[in-house]
Amino acid sequence: MDIQEIKQQNDIVRVVGQYVSLTKRGSKWVGLCPFHDDHHPSLTVDKNKQAFACYACGERGDVIAFVQKMERCPFAEAVSRLVGMAQMDSCAGERAQMDICASAVNSGAGGPDHTEMLRKLMPYVCDVAELRDTYLAFGVGEAPHLLPAAWKYLAGRLVFPLYDGDGVLRGFSGRAMYDTGGAKYCNTSAAQGYNRNTFLYGLNRAKEAIRRGGTVYLAEGYKDVIAMHAAGFTATVGVCGTVLTGGQIGLIAGLAGRAVLLSDGDRPGQEAAVKWRGQLEEQGIGVITVSLPDNCDPDSLFRQWGKEPFAAWVTAQVHAPHATEDMLLYTLLLYPDSFTVVNGEKRRYVDMVPELLETEQLPLERAAGYTLLQHLAGGGTAANLPPHLQEICREIGDKRDGAFRHLLALLTDAPGLAPEEVPHRLAQGVLYLYLDTRLKEIIRDLVRDLQYERNEALRTQLCHALAYRREQQQSIAHLLEYPPAIAGRYR
Protein backbone atom coordinates (compact mmCIF):
# COMPACT_ATOMS: atom_id res chain seq x y z
CA MET A 1 0.00 0.00 0.00
CA ASP A 2 1.62 3.29 -1.10
CA ILE A 3 1.32 6.69 0.63
CA GLN A 4 -1.22 8.05 -1.83
CA GLU A 5 -3.44 5.02 -1.32
CA ILE A 6 -3.25 5.44 2.47
CA LYS A 7 -4.36 9.06 2.12
CA GLN A 8 -7.25 8.05 -0.11
CA GLN A 9 -8.41 5.42 2.38
CA ASN A 10 -8.35 7.86 5.31
CA ASP A 11 -10.84 10.65 4.78
CA ILE A 12 -9.35 13.70 6.51
CA VAL A 13 -12.72 14.86 7.90
CA ARG A 14 -13.21 11.49 9.60
CA VAL A 15 -9.65 11.39 10.98
CA VAL A 16 -9.63 14.96 12.25
CA GLY A 17 -13.12 14.38 13.67
CA GLN A 18 -11.70 11.72 16.00
CA TYR A 19 -9.64 14.44 17.70
CA VAL A 20 -11.64 17.64 17.15
CA SER A 21 -15.36 18.34 17.17
CA LEU A 22 -16.09 19.57 13.62
CA THR A 23 -19.05 21.52 12.24
CA LYS A 24 -19.91 21.71 8.56
CA ARG A 25 -19.76 25.25 7.20
CA GLY A 26 -20.47 25.49 3.49
CA SER A 27 -18.27 23.04 1.63
CA LYS A 28 -15.76 22.80 4.49
CA TRP A 29 -15.60 21.75 8.13
CA VAL A 30 -14.44 23.93 11.03
CA GLY A 31 -13.46 23.37 14.67
CA LEU A 32 -11.25 24.61 17.50
CA CYS A 33 -7.61 24.25 16.54
CA PRO A 34 -5.82 21.76 18.84
CA PHE A 35 -2.39 23.26 18.13
CA HIS A 36 -2.91 26.55 19.98
CA ASP A 37 -5.21 28.03 22.63
CA ASP A 38 -8.20 28.50 20.34
CA HIS A 39 -11.46 29.99 21.62
CA HIS A 40 -13.06 30.65 18.23
CA PRO A 41 -13.07 27.92 15.56
CA SER A 42 -10.05 28.65 13.36
CA LEU A 43 -9.26 25.15 12.09
CA THR A 44 -10.59 24.48 8.58
CA VAL A 45 -10.74 21.00 7.04
CA ASP A 46 -11.24 20.77 3.27
CA LYS A 47 -12.67 17.40 2.25
CA ASN A 48 -12.12 18.02 -1.45
CA LYS A 49 -8.45 18.92 -1.05
CA GLN A 50 -7.98 16.43 1.81
CA ALA A 51 -6.12 19.11 3.75
CA PHE A 52 -6.39 21.09 6.96
CA ALA A 53 -5.26 24.60 7.83
CA CYS A 54 -5.38 26.93 10.81
CA TYR A 55 -5.25 30.56 9.78
CA ALA A 56 -4.52 31.67 13.34
CA CYS A 57 -1.39 29.65 14.20
CA GLY A 58 -0.35 28.65 10.67
CA GLU A 59 -0.45 24.86 11.09
CA ARG A 60 -1.46 23.08 7.87
CA GLY A 61 -0.97 19.88 5.92
CA ASP A 62 -2.54 16.59 4.86
CA VAL A 63 -4.00 13.76 6.94
CA ILE A 64 -0.57 12.28 7.70
CA ALA A 65 0.76 15.64 8.92
CA PHE A 66 -2.29 16.03 11.16
CA VAL A 67 -1.75 12.67 12.86
CA GLN A 68 1.98 13.42 13.24
CA LYS A 69 1.24 16.70 14.99
CA MET A 70 -1.54 15.33 17.20
CA GLU A 71 0.30 12.20 18.30
CA ARG A 72 3.78 13.81 18.27
CA CYS A 73 5.08 10.89 16.29
CA PRO A 74 7.37 10.44 13.27
CA PHE A 75 6.07 10.08 9.71
CA ALA A 76 6.34 6.27 9.66
CA GLU A 77 4.32 5.86 12.88
CA ALA A 78 1.63 8.24 11.63
CA VAL A 79 1.34 6.15 8.46
CA SER A 80 1.03 2.97 10.57
CA ARG A 81 -1.75 4.53 12.63
CA LEU A 82 -3.62 5.50 9.49
CA VAL A 83 -3.26 1.98 8.11
CA GLY A 84 -4.89 0.73 11.33
CA MET A 85 -7.71 3.26 10.99
CA ALA A 86 -8.30 2.19 7.38
CA GLN A 87 -8.46 -1.46 8.46
CA MET A 88 -11.07 -0.58 11.07
CA ASP A 89 -13.19 1.19 8.46
CA SER A 90 -12.81 -1.77 6.16
CA CYS A 91 -14.07 -4.04 8.93
CA ALA A 92 -17.07 -1.78 9.46
CA GLY A 93 -17.90 -1.92 5.76
CA GLU A 94 -17.47 -5.68 5.70
CA ARG A 95 -19.81 -5.97 8.66
CA ALA A 96 -22.49 -4.01 6.85
CA GLN A 97 -22.13 -6.13 3.71
CA MET A 98 -22.30 -9.40 5.68
CA ASP A 99 -25.38 -8.22 7.59
CA ILE A 100 -24.14 -9.41 10.96
CA CYS A 101 -26.91 -10.70 13.19
CA ALA A 102 -28.93 -8.25 15.28
CA SER A 103 -27.34 -9.44 18.51
CA ALA A 104 -24.16 -7.61 17.49
CA VAL A 105 -26.01 -4.33 17.16
CA ASN A 106 -27.09 -1.98 19.94
CA SER A 107 -30.83 -1.60 20.11
CA GLY A 108 -31.61 1.49 18.09
CA ALA A 109 -27.97 2.64 18.07
CA GLY A 110 -26.84 1.10 14.80
CA GLY A 111 -23.34 0.33 16.14
CA PRO A 112 -21.63 -2.79 17.50
CA ASP A 113 -22.73 -4.12 20.87
CA HIS A 114 -19.69 -3.44 23.03
CA THR A 115 -20.91 -5.72 25.82
CA GLU A 116 -20.86 -8.68 23.43
CA MET A 117 -17.22 -7.98 22.59
CA LEU A 118 -16.48 -7.67 26.31
CA ARG A 119 -17.72 -11.23 26.82
CA LYS A 120 -15.32 -12.50 24.16
CA LEU A 121 -12.24 -11.22 26.02
CA MET A 122 -10.04 -13.68 27.84
CA PRO A 123 -8.83 -12.38 31.25
CA TYR A 124 -5.35 -10.91 31.06
CA VAL A 125 -2.94 -12.21 33.70
CA CYS A 126 -0.29 -9.52 34.09
CA ASP A 127 3.28 -10.77 34.47
CA VAL A 128 3.78 -8.42 37.47
CA ALA A 129 1.98 -9.88 40.48
CA GLU A 130 1.44 -6.49 42.16
CA LEU A 131 -0.40 -5.24 39.05
CA ARG A 132 -2.45 -8.36 38.37
CA ASP A 133 -5.56 -7.60 40.44
CA THR A 134 -5.82 -4.04 39.11
CA TYR A 135 -5.65 -5.18 35.48
CA LEU A 136 -8.49 -7.59 36.20
CA ALA A 137 -10.46 -4.87 38.00
CA PHE A 138 -10.16 -2.61 34.94
CA GLY A 139 -11.44 -5.46 32.78
CA VAL A 140 -8.34 -5.67 30.60
CA GLY A 141 -8.35 -8.81 28.48
CA GLU A 142 -6.82 -10.56 25.51
CA ALA A 143 -8.87 -10.71 22.33
CA PRO A 144 -8.99 -14.01 20.43
CA HIS A 145 -7.58 -14.04 16.91
CA LEU A 146 -10.91 -15.01 15.37
CA LEU A 147 -13.49 -12.26 15.79
CA PRO A 148 -16.57 -11.04 13.92
CA ALA A 149 -15.83 -8.35 11.34
CA ALA A 150 -17.05 -5.58 13.63
CA TRP A 151 -14.17 -6.19 16.03
CA LYS A 152 -11.54 -7.65 13.74
CA TYR A 153 -9.30 -4.67 14.46
CA LEU A 154 -8.92 -5.97 18.06
CA ALA A 155 -7.93 -9.53 17.06
CA GLY A 156 -4.94 -10.84 19.01
CA ARG A 157 -4.49 -7.59 20.92
CA LEU A 158 -4.41 -6.63 24.59
CA VAL A 159 -7.75 -4.87 24.97
CA PHE A 160 -8.59 -2.02 27.36
CA PRO A 161 -12.36 -1.45 27.78
CA LEU A 162 -13.18 2.27 27.60
CA TYR A 163 -15.82 3.34 30.13
CA ASP A 164 -16.94 6.96 30.43
CA GLY A 165 -17.34 8.77 33.73
CA ASP A 166 -20.81 7.33 34.21
CA GLY A 167 -19.58 3.77 33.73
CA VAL A 168 -21.02 3.37 30.21
CA LEU A 169 -18.88 1.18 27.94
CA ARG A 170 -17.98 3.35 24.94
CA GLY A 171 -15.60 1.04 23.14
CA PHE A 172 -12.12 -0.47 23.29
CA SER A 173 -8.48 0.26 22.73
CA GLY A 174 -6.44 -2.64 21.43
CA ARG A 175 -2.68 -2.66 22.04
CA ALA A 176 -0.43 -4.81 19.88
CA MET A 177 0.99 -7.67 21.95
CA TYR A 178 4.09 -7.78 19.75
CA ASP A 179 5.85 -5.34 17.45
CA THR A 180 4.58 -6.31 14.01
CA GLY A 181 5.29 -3.00 12.32
CA GLY A 182 1.62 -2.03 12.35
CA ALA A 183 -0.26 0.44 14.54
CA LYS A 184 0.56 0.09 18.24
CA TYR A 185 -3.01 0.96 19.26
CA CYS A 186 -6.33 0.56 17.44
CA ASN A 187 -9.33 2.29 18.99
CA THR A 188 -13.07 2.15 18.55
CA SER A 189 -14.06 4.92 16.13
CA ALA A 190 -16.08 8.02 16.99
CA ALA A 191 -18.90 6.67 14.84
CA GLN A 192 -19.05 3.61 17.11
CA GLY A 193 -19.31 5.68 20.28
CA TYR A 194 -15.77 6.58 21.42
CA ASN A 195 -14.83 10.28 21.37
CA ARG A 196 -11.33 10.86 22.74
CA ASN A 197 -11.95 14.63 23.06
CA THR A 198 -14.41 14.17 25.90
CA PHE A 199 -12.97 11.01 27.43
CA LEU A 200 -10.59 10.35 30.34
CA TYR A 201 -9.51 6.76 30.85
CA GLY A 202 -10.34 5.44 34.32
CA LEU A 203 -12.67 8.32 35.21
CA ASN A 204 -15.45 5.88 36.15
CA ARG A 205 -13.19 4.37 38.83
CA ALA A 206 -11.47 7.63 39.85
CA LYS A 207 -14.36 10.10 40.00
CA GLU A 208 -15.25 9.73 43.68
CA ALA A 209 -11.61 9.82 44.82
CA ILE A 210 -11.05 12.98 42.76
CA ARG A 211 -14.14 14.65 44.16
CA ARG A 212 -13.25 13.73 47.76
CA GLY A 213 -9.66 14.94 47.58
CA GLY A 214 -10.06 17.77 45.08
CA THR A 215 -6.97 16.50 43.23
CA VAL A 216 -6.69 14.60 39.97
CA TYR A 217 -3.58 12.74 38.79
CA LEU A 218 -3.12 12.98 35.02
CA ALA A 219 -1.13 10.34 33.13
CA GLU A 220 -0.75 9.70 29.41
CA GLY A 221 -1.60 6.05 28.84
CA TYR A 222 -3.82 3.18 29.94
CA LYS A 223 -1.01 1.18 31.56
CA ASP A 224 0.16 4.27 33.47
CA VAL A 225 -3.32 4.77 34.93
CA ILE A 226 -3.51 1.15 36.02
CA ALA A 227 -0.06 1.33 37.64
CA MET A 228 -1.09 4.46 39.58
CA HIS A 229 -4.31 2.82 40.80
CA ALA A 230 -2.36 -0.29 41.82
CA ALA A 231 -0.03 1.95 43.86
CA GLY A 232 -3.00 3.46 45.70
CA PHE A 233 -3.44 6.69 43.69
CA THR A 234 -7.04 5.98 42.73
CA ALA A 235 -7.70 9.59 41.64
CA THR A 236 -5.71 8.97 38.44
CA VAL A 237 -7.11 9.27 34.91
CA GLY A 238 -5.52 8.99 31.48
CA VAL A 239 -5.45 11.61 28.75
CA CYS A 240 -4.96 8.86 26.12
CA GLY A 241 -2.05 10.62 24.43
CA THR A 242 -0.08 13.84 24.78
CA VAL A 243 -2.86 16.24 23.72
CA LEU A 244 -5.17 17.58 26.44
CA THR A 245 -8.45 18.75 24.89
CA GLY A 246 -10.96 21.35 26.03
CA GLY A 247 -13.52 18.63 26.65
CA GLN A 248 -11.14 16.76 28.93
CA ILE A 249 -10.30 19.95 30.83
CA GLY A 250 -14.02 20.52 31.32
CA LEU A 251 -14.36 17.10 32.96
CA ILE A 252 -11.39 17.84 35.24
CA ALA A 253 -12.56 21.33 36.21
CA GLY A 254 -15.91 19.94 37.32
CA LEU A 255 -14.26 17.68 39.88
CA ALA A 256 -10.83 18.97 40.96
CA GLY A 257 -9.09 22.18 41.93
CA ARG A 258 -5.61 20.71 41.59
CA ALA A 259 -3.92 18.46 39.05
CA VAL A 260 -0.76 16.39 39.41
CA LEU A 261 0.88 15.85 36.01
CA LEU A 262 2.68 12.56 35.36
CA SER A 263 3.39 12.74 31.64
CA ASP A 264 6.16 10.51 30.32
CA GLY A 265 9.78 11.42 30.95
CA ASP A 266 10.68 11.57 27.24
CA ARG A 267 10.83 14.80 25.26
CA PRO A 268 7.22 14.67 23.93
CA GLY A 269 6.00 13.97 27.47
CA GLN A 270 7.94 16.90 28.91
CA GLU A 271 6.65 19.21 26.20
CA ALA A 272 3.12 17.96 26.85
CA ALA A 273 3.46 18.69 30.59
CA VAL A 274 4.37 22.31 29.86
CA LYS A 275 1.35 22.73 27.60
CA TRP A 276 -1.00 20.91 29.99
CA ARG A 277 0.11 23.14 32.84
CA GLY A 278 -0.72 26.30 30.91
CA GLN A 279 -4.10 24.96 29.78
CA LEU A 280 -5.12 23.92 33.30
CA GLU A 281 -3.89 27.06 35.03
CA GLU A 282 -5.92 29.16 32.59
CA GLN A 283 -8.99 27.41 33.98
CA GLY A 284 -8.00 28.17 37.58
CA ILE A 285 -6.70 24.67 38.31
CA GLY A 286 -3.55 24.45 40.43
CA VAL A 287 -0.82 22.26 38.98
CA ILE A 288 2.00 20.12 40.38
CA THR A 289 4.35 18.65 37.78
CA VAL A 290 6.08 15.40 38.72
CA SER A 291 9.40 15.08 36.90
CA LEU A 292 9.77 11.45 35.87
CA PRO A 293 13.24 10.06 35.10
CA ASP A 294 14.34 10.24 31.46
CA ASN A 295 12.38 7.95 29.14
CA CYS A 296 10.33 6.51 32.04
CA ASP A 297 6.61 6.51 32.70
CA PRO A 298 4.55 5.48 35.77
CA ASP A 299 4.08 1.94 34.43
CA SER A 300 7.78 1.33 33.81
CA LEU A 301 8.76 2.79 37.20
CA PHE A 302 6.22 0.61 39.01
CA ARG A 303 7.54 -2.48 37.26
CA GLN A 304 11.16 -1.51 37.92
CA TRP A 305 10.83 -0.49 41.59
CA GLY A 306 7.78 -2.35 42.88
CA LYS A 307 4.60 -1.03 44.47
CA GLU A 308 5.83 0.37 47.81
CA PRO A 309 8.98 2.19 46.55
CA PHE A 310 7.03 3.60 43.61
CA ALA A 311 4.18 4.83 45.84
CA ALA A 312 6.65 6.40 48.27
CA TRP A 313 8.42 8.17 45.41
CA VAL A 314 5.21 9.63 43.96
CA THR A 315 4.10 10.77 47.42
CA ALA A 316 7.46 12.48 48.02
CA GLN A 317 7.24 14.24 44.65
CA VAL A 318 3.69 15.49 45.19
CA HIS A 319 4.25 16.64 48.75
CA ALA A 320 7.73 18.07 48.23
CA PRO A 321 8.24 21.64 49.46
CA HIS A 322 7.19 24.34 47.06
CA ALA A 323 9.80 24.90 44.35
CA THR A 324 10.11 28.61 45.15
CA GLU A 325 10.72 27.75 48.81
CA ASP A 326 13.79 25.70 47.97
CA MET A 327 15.00 28.46 45.66
CA LEU A 328 14.68 30.97 48.50
CA LEU A 329 16.59 28.79 50.98
CA TYR A 330 19.25 28.00 48.39
CA THR A 331 19.79 31.68 47.61
CA LEU A 332 20.13 32.64 51.28
CA LEU A 333 22.49 29.72 51.86
CA LEU A 334 24.77 30.99 49.10
CA TYR A 335 24.42 34.68 49.98
CA PRO A 336 23.69 34.91 53.74
CA ASP A 337 24.80 38.56 53.84
CA SER A 338 22.39 39.74 51.14
CA PHE A 339 20.29 42.62 52.44
CA THR A 340 17.52 45.06 51.63
CA VAL A 341 16.37 48.37 53.09
CA VAL A 342 13.06 48.46 54.99
CA ASN A 343 11.80 51.85 56.21
CA GLY A 344 15.32 53.21 55.87
CA GLU A 345 16.83 50.35 57.88
CA LYS A 346 19.33 47.94 56.33
CA ARG A 347 18.26 44.36 57.10
CA ARG A 348 19.68 41.00 56.10
CA TYR A 349 17.23 38.64 54.43
CA VAL A 350 18.16 35.76 56.75
CA ASP A 351 16.96 37.91 59.68
CA MET A 352 13.91 39.36 57.96
CA VAL A 353 12.42 36.36 56.13
CA PRO A 354 11.17 34.36 59.18
CA GLU A 355 9.37 37.41 60.57
CA LEU A 356 7.92 38.29 57.18
CA LEU A 357 6.60 34.78 56.54
CA GLU A 358 4.98 34.64 59.97
CA THR A 359 3.35 38.04 59.47
CA GLU A 360 2.08 37.14 56.01
CA GLN A 361 0.91 33.66 57.13
CA LEU A 362 2.97 31.95 54.44
CA PRO A 363 5.13 29.53 56.44
CA LEU A 364 7.85 27.35 54.97
CA GLU A 365 6.76 23.79 54.28
CA ARG A 366 10.24 22.46 55.05
CA ALA A 367 10.60 22.71 58.84
CA ALA A 368 14.39 22.39 58.60
CA GLY A 369 14.34 25.64 56.60
CA TYR A 370 13.86 27.65 59.79
CA THR A 371 16.76 25.83 61.44
CA LEU A 372 18.90 26.69 58.43
CA LEU A 373 17.91 30.37 58.65
CA GLN A 374 18.72 30.43 62.38
CA HIS A 375 22.13 28.94 61.63
CA LEU A 376 22.84 31.64 59.03
CA ALA A 377 21.43 34.44 61.17
CA GLY A 378 23.81 33.42 63.99
CA GLY A 379 26.82 33.86 61.74
CA GLY A 380 27.01 30.29 60.45
CA THR A 381 27.90 29.59 56.84
CA ALA A 382 27.44 26.84 54.29
CA ALA A 383 30.95 25.62 55.15
CA ASN A 384 30.20 24.87 58.82
CA LEU A 385 26.69 23.43 58.61
CA PRO A 386 25.85 20.93 61.36
CA PRO A 387 25.44 17.33 60.12
CA HIS A 388 21.64 17.32 60.35
CA LEU A 389 21.49 20.24 57.89
CA GLN A 390 24.11 19.07 55.42
CA GLU A 391 21.95 16.42 53.78
CA ILE A 392 18.91 18.71 53.46
CA CYS A 393 21.07 21.40 51.89
CA ARG A 394 22.52 18.95 49.40
CA GLU A 395 18.99 18.00 48.42
CA ILE A 396 17.97 21.64 48.01
CA GLY A 397 21.08 22.35 45.97
CA ASP A 398 20.57 19.38 43.66
CA LYS A 399 16.95 20.34 42.98
CA ARG A 400 17.35 24.09 42.63
CA ASP A 401 20.75 24.51 41.01
CA GLY A 402 19.44 24.79 37.45
CA ALA A 403 16.71 27.30 38.34
CA PHE A 404 19.19 29.33 40.39
CA ARG A 405 21.63 29.51 37.48
CA HIS A 406 18.79 30.68 35.22
CA LEU A 407 17.90 33.53 37.59
CA LEU A 408 21.52 34.48 38.09
CA ALA A 409 22.07 34.62 34.32
CA LEU A 410 19.12 36.97 33.91
CA LEU A 411 20.47 39.26 36.61
CA THR A 412 24.03 39.16 35.35
CA ASP A 413 22.79 40.30 31.94
CA ALA A 414 20.62 43.07 33.42
CA PRO A 415 21.85 46.50 32.24
CA GLY A 416 23.28 48.86 34.83
CA LEU A 417 23.50 46.27 37.61
CA ALA A 418 26.88 46.25 39.36
CA PRO A 419 28.29 42.78 40.25
CA GLU A 420 28.16 43.52 43.99
CA GLU A 421 24.42 44.21 43.71
CA VAL A 422 23.59 40.81 42.21
CA PRO A 423 23.27 38.85 45.52
CA HIS A 424 20.93 41.47 47.02
CA ARG A 425 18.78 41.69 43.90
CA LEU A 426 18.70 37.89 43.56
CA ALA A 427 17.51 37.44 47.17
CA GLN A 428 14.91 40.13 46.63
CA GLY A 429 13.65 38.58 43.40
CA VAL A 430 13.39 35.06 44.82
CA LEU A 431 11.59 36.30 47.95
CA TYR A 432 9.10 38.20 45.83
CA LEU A 433 8.63 35.13 43.63
CA TYR A 434 7.98 32.93 46.68
CA LEU A 435 5.40 35.30 48.18
CA ASP A 436 3.65 36.01 44.90
CA THR A 437 3.47 32.37 43.77
CA ARG A 438 2.22 31.06 47.10
CA LEU A 439 -0.47 33.73 47.30
CA LYS A 440 -1.67 33.06 43.77
CA GLU A 441 -2.11 29.38 44.58
CA ILE A 442 -3.97 30.14 47.82
CA ILE A 443 -6.26 32.59 46.01
CA ARG A 444 -6.95 30.06 43.25
CA ASP A 445 -7.94 27.43 45.83
CA LEU A 446 -10.19 29.89 47.68
CA VAL A 447 -11.94 30.92 44.47
CA ARG A 448 -12.62 27.29 43.64
CA ASP A 449 -13.88 26.51 47.16
CA LEU A 450 -16.18 29.51 46.99
CA GLN A 451 -17.51 28.37 43.63
CA TYR A 452 -18.69 25.03 45.00
CA GLU A 453 -19.53 25.87 48.63
CA ARG A 454 -23.28 26.12 49.32
CA ASN A 455 -23.22 26.75 53.09
CA GLU A 456 -23.76 30.51 53.57
CA ALA A 457 -21.71 30.75 56.79
CA LEU A 458 -18.75 29.01 55.16
CA ARG A 459 -19.12 31.13 52.04
CA THR A 460 -18.85 34.26 54.18
CA GLN A 461 -15.64 32.96 55.78
CA LEU A 462 -14.22 32.13 52.38
CA CYS A 463 -15.07 35.62 51.08
CA HIS A 464 -13.23 37.24 54.00
CA ALA A 465 -10.21 34.98 53.51
CA LEU A 466 -10.18 35.71 49.79
CA ALA A 467 -10.35 39.48 50.32
CA TYR A 468 -7.48 39.29 52.83
CA ARG A 469 -5.25 37.25 50.51
CA ARG A 470 -5.96 39.53 47.55
CA GLU A 471 -5.02 42.54 49.65
CA GLN A 472 -1.81 40.74 50.59
CA GLN A 473 -1.01 40.08 46.96
CA GLN A 474 -1.37 43.76 46.11
CA SER A 475 0.83 44.90 48.98
CA ILE A 476 3.77 42.46 48.93
CA ALA A 477 5.71 44.53 46.40
CA HIS A 478 5.69 47.46 48.85
CA LEU A 479 7.18 45.34 51.62
CA LEU A 480 10.46 45.38 49.70
CA GLU A 481 12.50 48.34 48.53
CA TYR A 482 11.06 48.05 45.00
CA PRO A 483 9.30 45.32 43.03
CA PRO A 484 11.96 43.34 41.16
CA ALA A 485 11.23 42.78 37.48
CA ILE A 486 13.22 39.56 37.65
CA ALA A 487 10.40 37.67 39.35
CA GLY A 488 7.96 38.43 36.57
CA ARG A 489 10.52 37.51 33.92
CA TYR A 490 11.23 34.15 35.52
CA ARG A 491 7.56 33.13 35.97
C-alpha positions, 0 to 999 in steps of 0.5 A: 500500500503506497502513501497516496493510497493510504491518504485516499483510504483515510478521509481527513474529515473522519480522521480529524473528527476523532480528535476535534469536534467539527461543524460543517460550514459550506463546503468545508468543516471547522473546529477549535484548533488543537495546536494553539489556545483556540477559543473561536473555531479557526481550524478548517478542514477541506474534504475536497483537497484532503487538507487542513489549515489553521489561519490563526497559528499557521499549522497546515498539511494533509491527513498524515501531517495532522496525525503526526502533529496530534500524536507527536510521532514520526512520519512512519508511525503516523502512516502505521496509525492510518493503516490501522484506521483504514483497516477498522473502516474496512471491517465496518464496511465488511460488517455491513455487507455481511449483515451481521446478526442483530445481537451484534447491534445496539438496540436502536444505536446502529453500532456494534454491541460493546458488551458482546465484545467484552464477553469475548475477552479472555482475562489478562494475567499480568506478568507483574503480580502487584499489578495483576488484580488491578488489570483484572479490576479494569477489565483488561483482556486478551482478544482471540484471533478469530473475531466477527468483522465488527471487532476484527481490528482488536484480534490478538491484541491486549484490549482495554475497555473504555468506560466513560465517567458514568460507567457506560462502555464506549468502546475499546483500545487494542494494544499490539501484543508484539511489534509487528510494524503495524499500529501500536493501538487501534481504537473504537471509532467516533462513529461507534461511540468513542470520542477521545476529546471528551474522554478520560480513561479510568474516570469511572473508577477515579471520580469519587476519589477525585471529588473527595480529595479535590486532586486529579492525577493525570497520566498519558496512557492506559497502563500508566493509569492502572499502575497508579491505581495499583499503587494506591493513587485511585484519583488517576485518569488517562489523557490517552495521548499527549494532547489535552483537549478542552472537553477533557479539561471541562471534565477535570474542572468539574471535579478537581481544583488541583492536578498532578501531572505525570506525563512521560519522561521523554521529550514529547512527554515533557513538552506535553506537561508544559502545555497541559500546565498552561491549559489547566492554570488558565482554567484556575486549576492548580498544577503540580508537575512530577518530573519522571526520570528520562524515558520513564513513565509510571508503568515502567517505574512501578515495574522496575521499583515495585509497588511500595517504593514507587508509591513512596516516590510519587508521594514524596514528589507530590508533597515536596516543598514548594519549588520557590521555597527551595530556591529561596533557601538555596539563595540565602544559603549561598548569599547569607549577607544579602540585604535590603532596606526596609523603612530606611533600615538595612536588614539581612534577608536571613533575619527578615524572612522568618518574621515576614513569613509569619506576618504574612501567614505563608510559612515554609513547608520544610521545617528544617528551613527555619533551622537553616535560617537560624544557623545563618542568622547566627553567623554560620555559613554553608561551610560549617553546617551541622550534620543534620542540615548538610543532607537537606542542603545537598537535596535543596542544591541538587533540585534548585541549582538549574533554576538558580543559574537561570535567575543568576544569568538573567540578573548578570545580563541586566543593564546597569547592575553592578556585580556587587548588587547581584546577591541582594537583587537575587535574594529580593527577586526570589523572595518576591517570587515565593510570596507572589506564587504562594499567594496566587495558589492560595487565592486560586484554591479559595476561588474554587472553594467559593464556587462550590460551597453552598453553606452561607456561613462558610461562604462568608468565611471564604469571602473574608479569607479571599479578600485578605489574601488579595489585599496581601497580593497587592501589597507584597511589592511594597514590603520590599525596597522596589518590586523586582522585574526579575520575578515576573521575567522568571515566571 
